[in-house]
């Protein structure tokens, strides 16, 4: 699963594999958000 998938699941509040609401682990979830933001920043850079 990539960063964007995790961020989508967090935003949707989808249940985890056991059918329960997924636990939020702030430092881990923010790491995925950072990954998405880094990719967006890289796409914004001028191409050589």
C-alpha positions as CSV (number, residue, x, y, z in Angstrom):
1,X,0.0,0.0,0.0
2,X,1.4,3.4,-0.9
3,X,1.1,6.8,0.9
4,X,-1.8,8.0,-1.2
5,X,-3.8,4.8,-0.4
6,X,-3.2,5.3,3.3
7,X,-4.2,9.0,3.2
8,X,-7.4,8.1,1.3
9,X,-8.3,5.5,3.9
10,X,-7.6,7.9,6.7
11,X,-9.8,10.6,5.1
12,X,-12.6,8.1,4.5
13,X,-12.5,6.6,8.0
14,X,-12.5,3.1,6.5
15,X,-12.4,0.1,8.9
16,X,-9.2,-2.0,9.2
17,X,-8.8,-5.6,8.2
18,X,-10.8,-6.9,11.3
19,X,-13.8,-4.6,10.4
20,X,-13.1,-2.2,13.3
21,X,-12.4,1.5,12.9
22,X,-8.7,1.9,12.1
23,X,-6.6,3.2,14.9
24,X,-4.9,6.5,14.2
25,X,-1.2,6.5,15.0
26,X,-0.4,10.2,14.4
27,X,3.3,9.9,13.7
28,X,2.8,7.1,11.3
29,X,-0.1,8.6,9.5
30,X,1.6,12.0,9.2
31,X,4.6,10.2,7.6
32,X,2.2,9.1,4.8
33,X,0.9,12.6,4.4
34,X,4.4,13.9,4.2
35,X,5.1,11.4,1.4
36,X,2.2,12.7,-0.6
37,X,3.3,16.3,0.0
38,X,6.8,15.5,-1.1
39,X,5.6,14.0,-4.3
40,X,3.4,17.0,-5.0
41,X,6.4,19.3,-4.4
42,X,8.6,17.2,-6.7
43,X,5.9,17.5,-9.5
44,X,5.9,21.3,-9.1
45,X,9.6,21.6,-9.7
46,X,10.7,22.8,-13.2
47,X,11.8,20.0,-15.4
48,X,15.3,20.2,-16.8
